Amino acid sequence: MATLQTELFREVLDLKEKDRAKLAGLLIESLDMKVEEGVEAAWISEVERRLEELEKGQVKAIPWEEVQKRLSCRKAECQKRRSGFILMQ
């Protein structure tokens, strides 16, 4: 990473989490990414389908804290595999 980028990164780390998230979103939006036709509509449809499942009680929401906990465990398992602590069968 170049010096200016490193300095900016260190400064951004001092921001509140909400502000860092906002900045990250703005940076992503600034990229000139081409989106395939129909992707936006497909995501809207998927979100509506999932919301309907929640409202009908067909699925159960998982609290964010539990999601973070599960992801942390997966990350730890992945790191162990990479380090050779867990042998793959």
Stockholm file with secondary structure:
# STOCKHOLM 1.0

chainA/1-89         MATLQTELFREVLDLKEKDRAKLAGLLIESLDMKVEEGVEAAWISEVERRLEELEKGQVKAIPWEEVQKRLSCRKAECQKRRSGFILMQ
#=GR chainA/1-89 SS CCHHHHHHHHHHHTSCHHHHHHHHHHHHHHSCCCCCTTHHHHHHHHHHHHHHHHHHTSSCCCCHHHHHHHHHHHHHHHHHHHHTSSCCC
#=GC SS_cons        CCHHHHHHHHHHHTSCHHHHHHHHHHHHHHSCCCCCTTHHHHHHHHHHHHHHHHHHTSSCCCCHHHHHHHHHHHHHHHHHHHHTSSCCC
//
